[in-house]
Amino acid sequence: MVVLVVLSSCFWRRESEVVGVFALAGAVNTFDTLYLKPGGVYERLVYNLKRERVLRYKGKWEYYPDRIILHSWFLNLDRDLVKFPELAADTGLVVSTGFDVFSIDTVTFCTGYLPDEHCYKRVRGGGR
């Protein structure tokens, strides 16, 4: 039984299980989608409420069994990027965050200043 628990935790801690499409949960002013791609590249698309794309860029990400690191990160605080487009120019953050894997469809990680703030959740059907 112990071996099964150890093997299953290793199974869910592979980079391939984290690769996929994620959406920012709880956003009110934006639709923020992140595509974690194999090979350490991500693409990020942010849309306003009119579904007009207001931000698109690529960056690099690194996988570790207990966390991911996102380079050139824009911290979307759910602000209106049409009204304040200069905010989107701030893509210089590096974020190191842990992630939770509950199943292949339920992978989450948070990028905010506080725990459980600005959390991304895997989009159903957006896995590998």
C-alpha positions in Angstrom: 0.0 0.0 0.0 2.8 2.4 0.9 4.5 1.7 -2.5 1.3 2.6 -4.3 1.0 6.0 -2.5 4.6 6.8 -3.3 4.3 5.8 -7.0 1.0 7.7 -7.4 2.6 10.9 -5.9 5.5 10.6 -8.4 3.1 10.0 -11.2 1.4 13.4 -10.6 4.6 15.2 -10.2 5.8 15.0 -13.8 6.3 18.0 -16.0 3.9 16.5 -18.6 1.1 16.6 -16.1 1.5 20.3 -15.7 1.7 21.2 -19.4 -1.7 22.5 -20.6 -4.1 25.4 -20.8 -4.9 27.4 -17.7 -7.4 30.2 -16.9 -7.2 32.8 -14.2 -10.0 31.9 -11.8 -12.2 34.6 -10.3 -11.3 37.4 -12.7 -14.0 40.0 -13.2 -12.4 42.5 -15.8 -10.3 40.2 -17.9 -10.1 36.7 -19.4 -6.6 35.5 -18.8 -5.4 32.3 -20.5 -2.0 30.7 -20.0 -0.6 27.9 -22.3 2.2 26.0 -20.6 3.9 24.2 -23.5 6.5 21.4 -23.5 10.1 22.6 -23.6 9.7 25.4 -21.1 7.8 27.9 -23.2 4.5 29.5 -22.3 2.1 31.8 -24.2 -0.2 34.2 -22.4 -3.4 35.8 -23.8 -5.4 38.4 -21.9 -8.8 39.6 -23.2 -11.0 42.4 -22.0 -14.8 42.1 -21.3 -15.5 42.7 -24.9 -13.3 39.7 -25.7 -10.8 41.9 -27.4 -7.2 40.7 -27.0 -5.3 43.3 -24.9 -2.1 41.3 -24.2 -0.2 38.5 -25.9 3.3 37.5 -25.1 5.6 34.5 -24.7 7.9 33.6 -21.9 9.8 30.8 -20.4 8.9 28.5 -17.6 10.8 25.9 -15.5 9.4 22.8 -13.9 10.5 21.4 -10.5 8.7 18.5 -8.8 7.3 20.9 -6.1 7.0 24.2 -8.1 7.1 26.0 -11.4 9.0 29.2 -12.2 7.5 31.7 -14.7 9.9 34.2 -16.2 8.9 37.5 -17.8 5.6 37.4 -15.9 2.9 40.0 -15.9 0.9 39.9 -12.6 -2.6 40.4 -13.8 -4.4 42.1 -10.9 -7.6 42.0 -13.0 -7.1 45.6 -14.0 -8.6 47.2 -17.1 -5.8 47.0 -19.6 -7.7 49.1 -22.2 -8.0 52.0 -19.8 -4.5 51.5 -18.5 -2.4 49.9 -21.3 0.9 50.9 -19.7 0.3 48.2 -17.0 0.8 45.5 -19.6 4.4 46.7 -20.2 5.4 45.4 -16.8 6.4 41.8 -17.7 9.6 41.7 -15.8 8.6 39.5 -12.8 9.9 36.1 -12.1 7.4 34.0 -10.1 8.1 30.8 -8.3 5.0 29.0 -7.2 3.9 25.6 -6.0 1.1 23.8 -7.7 -1.6 21.4 -6.7 -2.4 18.3 -8.7 -5.7 16.6 -7.7 -6.3 14.9 -11.0 -5.3 15.3 -14.7 -8.0 18.0 -15.1 -7.5 19.6 -11.7 -4.2 21.3 -11.6 -3.9 24.8 -10.0 -1.2 27.3 -9.1 -1.3 30.8 -7.7 0.8 33.8 -8.7 -0.4 36.6 -6.4 1.3 38.2 -3.5 -0.8 36.3 -1.0 -1.6 32.5 -0.8 -4.6 31.5 -2.9 -4.5 34.8 -4.7 -4.6 35.1 -8.6 -4.9 31.3 -9.1 -4.9 29.6 -12.4 -6.8 26.4 -13.0 -6.5 23.9 -15.8 -9.1 24.4 -18.4 -11.2 21.2 -18.9 -9.9 19.4 -22.0 -6.8 21.6 -21.9 -4.4 19.0 -20.6 -1.5 17.6 -22.5 
